[in-house]
Amino acid sequence: MVETASSQAATASAAVTAKAHAAVDNALDAALAKPNDPTAFSTDIRHIGTITGTKAPQIGMAVRKAGRTTDYTQSMITLLNATVNVGYVTVRGPRTARFTGQIIAQPFSQGGDSGSLVVDGAENKAVGLLFAGSAMATIFTPIDVVLAALNATF
């Protein structure tokens, strides 16, 4: 087989096009902020208290959170290491983002609860960070993934 410069360019162009349309896997959707005056904030989470560390999620684990929209709610983890496609809308129309390594729980959130710390049901240990949900499930990222990505600790 003989390859010409133009066939190599066409192959390279096709590879770039394929990569542009391939789904990108995301590990988390999170941000970190530092208050100007830390004394203006409490370390307690409403209805939960002070977080005493972290804990790995497990199937069947009772979890809870205090969110902006739904306040204090409880749930149970039903799936570990899930890959989920989350839809969102931009000025250019609807888009989808793929997230891997996520935790699925029975539904216990609504829009506006994103960013809530998910805490285990028995102790005040952080389990994950809520970022998406529906009437069928709530999705959160394991806390160890969040802390490592943000170079943060409890």
RALINWO-V190282 format. One record per pair of residues at least 12 apart in sequence whose ideal C-beta (glycine too) atoms are under 6 Angstrom apart, sorted by the first residue. I is the first residue (numbers start at 1). J is the second residue. Records with the same first field share a line. If there is no record, write none. Layout:
# RALINWO-V190282
I->J / J
This chain:
# RALINWO-V190282
23->98
25->98 / 100
26->97 / 99
27->101 / 145
28->141 / 145 / 146 / 149
29->131
30->129 / 146
32->150
45->66
46->66
47->66 / 72
48->66 / 119
49->124
51->124 / 126 / 154
52->124
53->125 / 154
54->125 / 126 / 143
55->120 / 125 / 127
57->77 / 103 / 127 / 142
59->77
61->77
62->76 / 121
63->75 / 105 / 118 / 121 / 127
64->119 / 121
65->116 / 118
67->109 / 113 / 116
68->112
69->110 / 112 / 113
70->110 / 113
73->108
75->105 / 106 / 108
76->106
77->103 / 105
78->104
79->104
81->101
82->102 / 104
83->100
84->99 / 102 / 139
85->98
86->132
102->139
103->128 / 140
104->137 / 139
105->138
107->135 / 137 / 138
108->138
109->130 / 133 / 138
113->130
114->130 / 131
116->130
118->130 / 140
126->143
127->143
128->140 / 141 / 142 / 143
129->141 / 146
